[in-house]
Amino acid sequence: MSDYLIIGGDLRYSRLAEYLAEKDGNIYAVGINAEPSANIHLSFPDYPVNNIILPLPVSNDGININAPCSAERLPLNQVTKYLSPNGVVFGGRFSSDVLDIFSGHQIIDYSQREEFAVTNALATAEGTLQIIMEETAFTVSGQKILILGMGRISKALIRILSGFNAQITAAARKYSDLAWAEIYGCQPLNINQIDHYLHEYAIIINTVPSKILDKTRLEKIQQGCLIIDLASKPGGIDFDAAAFLNLRVLWCLSLPGKVAPLTAGETIGKTIENILHERGDIL
């Protein structure tokens, strides 16, 4: 039986605790809304464990663990006293401050794994569809939609929105990405040329984590267009300019944890299992 200490996180990590317990793991869980059971203990362990799992992101301030379900602060510098000498600290998006705290210990960022990213891309795409349907008064079918970027999330979005007969344009810089846009049945567009076409779209979805839609470009977008930013901080939109121009912008971070926490929690569990299999820590 593998021992795990899960500290902090949202509903994803409650499901993660259940998932690992179902796999015959011995789980200690702190700072999450988990139900106690034979294999789930809502406390810190009284002995060092081999696997400590921290949330995504690990911390919002570089000092305390990201624990929205906990009324207490959980300092990062107290974590390693529960870690065995050869143990591993798992987490998502370690900042430089957090890396300094865990210096000298084995650290693995599960959010960098491809299987994690692909599954989360699908959940993000489904969540985006839900937002579109809730925030617009028209059908998706027949609407002109611009997707900025051609990564995993964009590909999942194209797959889903195409099923609703949307007219999709995918904008990217790399010629290889533009080729993929064509293969996926989209209208490809070099991202440097979007200025000429921004006024045409009813929905614009950004996935690029750099400022693509600045004030000059935002001024070209039609009133009533729904703009959704899926990019991680700092995002890809000048939000102040968008507010000044009275444009509808939604910055939708961490959608998998909000729209599909059970699936997202299992995805974290499966990813960590894969890592432990590769390390030979579990068979």
Disulfide bonds with the S-S distance in Angstrom:
none
